[in-house]
Amino acid sequence: MALQMEFRGVTKISGPLVFVEGVSDVGYYELVEIRTGEGEVRRGRVLEVSKGVAVVEVFEGTTGLSTTDTSVKFLGKPLMLPVSDDMLGRVFNGTGEPIDGGPVPFTEDYRDVNGLPMNPYSRDYPNEFIQTGVSAIDGMDTLVRGQKLPLFSGSGLPHNLIATQIARQATIRGEETSFAVVFVAMGIKHDEAAFFKRSFEESGALKNSSLFLNLADDPPVERLVTPRCALTLAEYLAFERDMHVLVILTDMTNYAEALRETSAAREEVPSRKGYPGYMYSDFASIYERAGRIKGRKGSITQMPVLTMPNDDITHPIPDLTGYITEGQIVIDRDLHRRGIYPPINILPSLSRLMKDGIGKGKTREDHGPVASQLYSAYARSQELRQLSAIIGEEGLTEKDRAYLRFGDAFEQRFLSQKFDENRDLETTLSLAWEMLSLLPESELTRISDKFVKQYYKPK
Amino acid sequence: MAVKGKIRKISGPVVTAENVSGLEMHELVMVGQDELIGEVVRVEGDAATIQVYEDTVGLRPGEKVEGSGMPLAVELGPGLLMGIFDGVQRPLEVIQSLTGDFIKRGIKTPALPRDKDWHFVPLLKKGDVVSGGEIMGTVQETSIFQHRCLVPPNIKGKVEFIAKEGDYKIEETVCRVSTGKGTVELKLYHRWPVREPRPYVERLEPSEPLITGQRIIDTFFPVAKGGAVAIPGGFGTGKTITSHQLAAWSDAEVIVYIGCGERGNEMTEVLLTFPEWKDPKSGRPLMERTVLIANTSNMPVSAREASVYTGITIAEYFRDMGYNVAIMADSTSRWAEALREISGRLEEMPAEEGYPSYLSSRLGEFYERAGRVKTLNGSVGSVTLIGAVSPPGGDFSEPVTVHTKRFVRCFWALDSSLASMRHYPAINWLTSYSEYTDYVESWWNKLTSNKWRFQTLKAMEILKREDELKEVIRLVGSEALPEHEKLVLETARLLREGFLQQNAYDPIDTYSSPEKQFKLLSVILSFHEMASNAISKGVPASRIVSMPMLADLAKLRMSVENERINEMDKFQEILSTEIKRIMEAKS
């Protein structure tokens, strides 16, 4: 191992970055300890190194640092996180240090938080249905074990409620094992974090959860390592302790802002909206840590939450996320305004792995066709709703009016459910058939006659 | 002589080395104690800038940099098929056995298996005069693929020795050629630099369609063998499923599939499903004609940049054997972003949206490597290039889409509004185009007694009319339309639901033979003709539209198998009787 060296004085401080001259034998991405004039110790990592000069990103921010009184120590290794089973039921800060008053986890096992890319050849394909108890998700955009499925939300929408409801209710049908939850807060408000903590406590899930909290007033740069620390623990639990881990990352928008801040301080060439050109690769290094591995029992399922700036789904943050994740659940302001909970708009929502997690032997044979029919019927009802706003219902055919009735019922009865209502799949599917039975039989073009005969019951 | 120097600076995947005068542009280098693989991208005085194909965490200034004396190249020979490689052609299966389920750094392993025996059948004789590109002999690589072992392109001379038929490993010499500059030993494989297009005699015009079994593509926007296509689409529009379908069903002899900066689970899906899918012609697993290159989004970004070149070079190699090759690159946007990222690290002056100014010329060079050619050995081979594009926010005016459009002649525009209606494949029939239609027309006409072009034009006209009528309906409602227009709406619906839509997961619907495509379209169009005749005679459109048989017509694509398309004739007869009955009831 390389010698640990301490340097007094730095050359330049800019935003979250510190430039140190006269260094030698410093490695890229290596961990750094920074001591302020008052003796406070902060941590950081090397972002760029050339002969004699290192650029260090300080996790806790550079407030209070001066060029003369600061000393910098290079630790000769990347940021490592101790991992153990005891970390369940505990609360940590954004760099993995306990903040619940408990002891540091006792273990010799330290892992590099940056992780390593999973070999695509070793991956096992996710195909086990997770029942979340939420009809809009189970019925229309099914979550499977090992998937990464984000919630695309906006400020003021109930994404936190939905995320906790899923964390609380998620089960695999026919299995007793529940999920271990790794909860990652990035730049969220204190009361939001308190809400998550309380609801985990109330449901008894806390003993099976690890919380990594980087709150809104914590240093933004620390946010860049928070998800990596949490996922390092998740990988340990999933692939070495055989657990099924659900990782909730909230809010990725704050993470991206921190990324932009550091990039700007390094004077990099920006791409869209000032975000760095490597944001896609950076996101991927987080999201791609979900999955399953052949021959290992555990799995990592990710549910990142992000708030779309100005509800714009084409903004770089949701856009790049959508290209990496296996679908998205879109939370809709209009549905929310109309008092529908959960306000999930199924039209832009998608689960790419759904097809492999449903059907005969997994959910029910008619699940796929029913979901497909509901989609197209709901899309049609939305089109007709706009049309009838212009020409009035009188201008519509009887068939069109059936679609309008379907659309209303779908929102009021299928989508809507209570925060503590846990619907099993049978309930969801029979509700779905109730909705389809509002349409004439000839409209069910996506479902084979066999299922129509069995389940279609018009009033 | 290998050049040796030291690392001066590290910034992400880009490393600057000093004291390395003599390194060449695009030379392969080993970086640091772990000997990470890199490629020289800039030379300046005695310094060189290197893009490193592996994670650079922990590298230190002062560590060694060593040149290899040769450019980044791929190994071309038996053992490519059924393989899955990373962006610089390292076999992922071997990497797994070396480092476990996670990829560690500094792995050195040859691309092609060294210990495997191949049964070589010689075609040359002692004393033959050979030149580059000629076939030395053959190896039955998989049950459906005969590998033609080629003399490397730059060699010319007289055969001194040719191995007898028998089993050989790829490092064994199977042929010796005396050239003007001495004797050269030829093995079953040779190396070729990825950034240099392989030579051919001349380019030929495309003439035959690449049949994909996907109706909207083959019938409306066909691509010719040797053509270049772009599939742009925002996320969730089904780019990947479309690419998978093409890889599975295209009637090319070899498929090269590049997963460039995409999801790990998607590559896993390919690995799991391709072996299950059978070639419609031979009944053998499709995997036996497929080469996979996987550089997922969390693997190093510069290897992503290299992966498209690795893929296209392999494709050209199979083309040179006289085969038709189809290559899918999913997604070229990730490649362009990798260029941007590296360009940013090199502190180059950016052009549009931070992309380097050479984006367009790189795209052009890449797409121009597609084509139908006369190979060096006189046979005809082709590379059809299908590039997926992932425009940010689904906006087709962004630089990668715009520049790609300049170099492709076929454009399958994926549409998010179709995708949200679960209309798959979500290829928009109004904004897509193909310039290959004229080239492939005679092929189709032969198959359909000259009716193909007429029929597709007719169907497209109905779809276009529907689009115009939608505007009218928005103002006055559908009830106010004239009877004939109501029929247009119904036929357009049948075309959309019964023809354009195609379910990749339905065992019958997933692949439509050209004959089935033609017949299906003619049933729908003949319905339109009969019905419009009936309406002219005063039958109300509502009587026609409410015929229960139309629901079956929309499902014909899923109920009639490729081998039994005659059932559609029967269906058409019953339909015509039914319409006649309605007409009689009226009068």
Boltz contact constraints between the chains, C-beta under 6 A:
constraints:
  - contact:
      token1: [A, 25]
      token2: [B, 60]
      max_distance: 6.0
  - contact:
      token1: [A, 27]
      token2: [B, 58]
      max_distance: 6.0
  - contact:
      token1: [A, 27]
      token2: [B, 60]
      max_distance: 6.0
  - contact:
      token1: [A, 28]
      token2: [B, 10]
      max_distance: 6.0
  - contact:
      token1: [A, 28]
      token2: [B, 56]
      max_distance: 6.0
  - contact:
      token1: [A, 28]
      token2: [B, 57]
      max_distance: 6.0
  - contact:
      token1: [A, 28]
      token2: [B, 59]
      max_distance: 6.0
  - contact:
      token1: [A, 29]
      token2: [B, 57]
      max_distance: 6.0
  - contact:
      token1: [A, 48]
      token2: [B, 11]
      max_distance: 6.0
  - contact:
      token1: [A, 49]
      token2: [B, 10]
      max_distance: 6.0
  - contact:
      token1: [A, 50]
      token2: [B, 8]
      max_distance: 6.0
  - contact:
      token1: [A, 50]
      token2: [B, 9]
      max_distance: 6.0
  - contact:
      token1: [A, 51]
      token2: [B, 8]
      max_distance: 6.0
  - contact:
      token1: [A, 51]
      token2: [B, 61]
      max_distance: 6.0
  - contact:
      token1: [A, 78]
      token2: [B, 57]
      max_distance: 6.0
  - contact:
      token1: [A, 116]
      token2: [B, 102]
      max_distance: 6.0
  - contact:
      token1: [A, 116]
      token2: [B, 103]
      max_distance: 6.0
  - contact:
      token1: [A, 117]
      token2: [B, 103]
      max_distance: 6.0
  - contact:
      token1: [A, 117]
      token2: [B, 298]
      max_distance: 6.0
  - contact:
      token1: [A, 117]
      token2: [B, 299]
      max_distance: 6.0
  - contact:
      token1: [A, 118]
      token2: [B, 102]
      max_distance: 6.0
  - contact:
      token1: [A, 119]
      token2: [B, 92]
      max_distance: 6.0
  - contact:
      token1: [A, 119]
      token2: [B, 96]
      max_distance: 6.0
  - contact:
      token1: [A, 119]
      token2: [B, 101]
      max_distance: 6.0
  - contact:
      token1: [A, 119]
      token2: [B, 103]
      max_distance: 6.0
  - contact:
      token1: [A, 120]
      token2: [B, 264]
      max_distance: 6.0
  - contact:
      token1: [A, 120]
      token2: [B, 267]
      max_distance: 6.0
  - contact:
      token1: [A, 120]
      token2: [B, 294]
      max_distance: 6.0
  - contact:
      token1: [A, 120]
      token2: [B, 296]
      max_distance: 6.0
  - contact:
      token1: [A, 121]
      token2: [B, 84]
      max_distance: 6.0
  - contact:
      token1: [A, 121]
      token2: [B, 92]
      max_distance: 6.0
  - contact:
      token1: [A, 121]
      token2: [B, 93]
      max_distance: 6.0
  - contact:
      token1: [A, 121]
      token2: [B, 96]
      max_distance: 6.0
  - contact:
      token1: [A, 122]
      token2: [B, 96]
      max_distance: 6.0
  - contact:
      token1: [A, 122]
      token2: [B, 101]
      max_distance: 6.0
  - contact:
      token1: [A, 123]
      token2: [B, 264]
      max_distance: 6.0
  - contact:
      token1: [A, 123]
      token2: [B, 268]
      max_distance: 6.0
  - contact:
      token1: [A, 125]
      token2: [B, 268]
      max_distance: 6.0
  - contact:
      token1: [A, 125]
      token2: [B, 269]
      max_distance: 6.0
  - contact:
      token1: [A, 125]
      token2: [B, 272]
      max_distance: 6.0
  - contact:
      token1: [A, 268]
      token2: [B, 344]
      max_distance: 6.0
  - contact:
      token1: [A, 269]
      token2: [B, 344]
      max_distance: 6.0
  - contact:
      token1: [A, 269]
      token2: [B, 350]
      max_distance: 6.0
  - contact:
      token1: [A, 269]
      token2: [B, 354]
      max_distance: 6.0
  - contact:
      token1: [A, 271]
      token2: [B, 353]
      max_distance: 6.0
  - contact:
      token1: [A, 271]
      token2: [B, 354]
      max_distance: 6.0
  - contact:
      token1: [A, 277]
      token2: [B, 340]
      max_distance: 6.0
  - contact:
      token1: [A, 277]
      token2: [B, 341]
      max_distance: 6.0
  - contact:
      token1: [A, 277]
      token2: [B, 344]
      max_distance: 6.0
  - contact:
      token1: [A, 277]
      token2: [B, 354]
      max_distance: 6.0
  - contact:
      token1: [A, 278]
      token2: [B, 341]
      max_distance: 6.0
  - contact:
      token1: [A, 280]
      token2: [B, 337]
      max_distance: 6.0
  - contact:
      token1: [A, 281]
      token2: [B, 301]
      max_distance: 6.0
  - contact:
      token1: [A, 284]
      token2: [B, 297]
      max_distance: 6.0
  - contact:
      token1: [A, 284]
      token2: [B, 298]
      max_distance: 6.0
  - contact:
      token1: [A, 285]
      token2: [B, 298]
      max_distance: 6.0
  - contact:
      token1: [A, 288]
      token2: [B, 264]
      max_distance: 6.0
  - contact:
      token1: [A, 288]
      token2: [B, 297]
      max_distance: 6.0
  - contact:
      token1: [A, 288]
      token2: [B, 298]
      max_distance: 6.0
  - contact:
      token1: [A, 293]
      token2: [B, 101]
      max_distance: 6.0
  - contact:
      token1: [A, 314]
      token2: [B, 393]
      max_distance: 6.0
  - contact:
      token1: [A, 319]
      token2: [B, 392]
      max_distance: 6.0
  - contact:
      token1: [A, 319]
      token2: [B, 393]
      max_distance: 6.0
  - contact:
      token1: [A, 322]
      token2: [B, 235]
      max_distance: 6.0
  - contact:
      token1: [A, 323]
      token2: [B, 235]
      max_distance: 6.0
  - contact:
      token1: [A, 323]
      token2: [B, 390]
      max_distance: 6.0
  - contact:
      token1: [A, 324]
      token2: [B, 297]
      max_distance: 6.0
  - contact:
      token1: [A, 347]
      token2: [B, 420]
      max_distance: 6.0
  - contact:
      token1: [A, 348]
      token2: [B, 420]
      max_distance: 6.0
  - contact:
      token1: [A, 350]
      token2: [B, 236]
      max_distance: 6.0
  - contact:
      token1: [A, 372]
      token2: [B, 422]
      max_distance: 6.0
  - contact:
      token1: [A, 375]
      token2: [B, 422]
      max_distance: 6.0
  - contact:
      token1: [A, 376]
      token2: [B, 421]
      max_distance: 6.0
  - contact:
      token1: [A, 376]
      token2: [B, 422]
      max_distance: 6.0
  - contact:
      token1: [A, 379]
      token2: [B, 421]
      max_distance: 6.0
  - contact:
      token1: [A, 391]
      token2: [B, 477]
      max_distance: 6.0
  - contact:
      token1: [A, 395]
      token2: [B, 477]
      max_distance: 6.0
  - contact:
      token1: [A, 442]
      token2: [B, 551]
      max_distance: 6.0
  - contact:
      token1: [A, 445]
      token2: [B, 551]
      max_distance: 6.0
  - contact:
      token1: [A, 445]
      token2: [B, 554]
      max_distance: 6.0
